[in-house]
Amino acid sequence: MRNRTKMLKVFGVLLAISLAAGCSDAPTPQDRVTLHSGYQALNQRDYDGAMSAAEKFLRNHPPGVPGSG
């Protein structure tokens, strides 16, 4: 049950990031690689890797900054 909760949390973060990336003016190829690696980690149940990718994306695109969403 704990893994399922963690998985849903990670998935929610990655989904929000994906939506924000889709709304930004020009997501870079590296942004897409970061998101793709996060989804791959999630599919492999590597929740720490997925969170790491999400955090890396958010460091480069903080919420509330123009062009971030």
Phi and psi in degrees as a GROMACS rama.xvg file:
@    title "Ramachandran Plot"
@    xaxis  label "Phi"
@    yaxis  label "Psi"
@TYPE xy
-64.5862  -40.619  ARG-2
-64.7521  -37.2964  ASN-3
-64.3439  -41.8247  ARG-4
-63.8731  -43.7402  THR-5
-64.5932  -40.6361  LYS-6
-62.3778  -43.8592  MET-7
-64.6157  -37.9926  LEU-8
-63.8553  -46.517  LYS-9
-63.5425  -43.9637  VAL-10
-61.3806  -41.8491  PHE-11
-62.2473  -42.077  GLY-12
-64.0248  -46.1759  VAL-13
-65.3646  -37.2778  LEU-14
-64.2154  -44.1614  LEU-15
-62.728  -39.5269  ALA-16
-66.2058  -41.4799  ILE-17
-61.3697  -42.1583  SER-18
-65.3349  -40.8099  LEU-19
-65.5567  -39.1664  ALA-20
-65.9316  -36.8096  ALA-21
-68.164  -25.4022  GLY-22
-91.3586  -15.0059  CYS-23
-73.1133  162.374  SER-24
-63.4243  -46.8861  ASP-25
-152.307  85.3711  ALA-26
-64.6006  135.573  PRO-27
-78.7851  161.538  THR-28
-58.651  -34.0945  PRO-29
-66.6908  -35.4249  GLN-30
-60.9203  -42.3185  ASP-31
-65.8436  -38.6391  ARG-32
-63.8813  -42.5844  VAL-33
-60.9744  -46.8819  THR-34
-64.6129  -41.8982  LEU-35
-62.0006  -43.0663  HIS-36
-65.4434  -34.1824  SER-37
-64.6604  -42.6394  GLY-38
-67.8657  -36.9195  TYR-39
-63.3462  -43.2803  GLN-40
-61.7312  -40.8974  ALA-41
-63.4575  -43.6979  LEU-42
-62.9299  -29.5352  ASN-43
-90.2918  7.00392  GLN-44
61.2497  30.2659  ARG-45
-96.1097  80.8198  ASP-46
-67.5414  -33.6968  TYR-47
-66.1872  -40.5841  ASP-48
-65.1624  -38.9028  GLY-49
-65.7163  -42.7569  ALA-50
-66.2157  -36.933  MET-51
-61.9507  -43.8484  SER-52
-64.7252  -40.6746  ALA-53
-63.801  -43.3988  ALA-54
-65.5568  -37.8535  GLU-55
-62.6699  -43.1542  LYS-56
-64.079  -43.8108  PHE-57
-67.0226  -31.6498  LEU-58
-62.6635  -38.4198  ARG-59
-81.011  -21.79  ASN-60
-137.543  73.5995  HIS-61
-65.9091  142.318  PRO-62
-61.0065  144.641  PRO-63
90.1956  -7.78741  GLY-64
-86.3013  135.631  VAL-65
-51.285  133.362  PRO-66
88.7157  -1.71462  GLY-67
-92.8439  -5.59097  SER-68
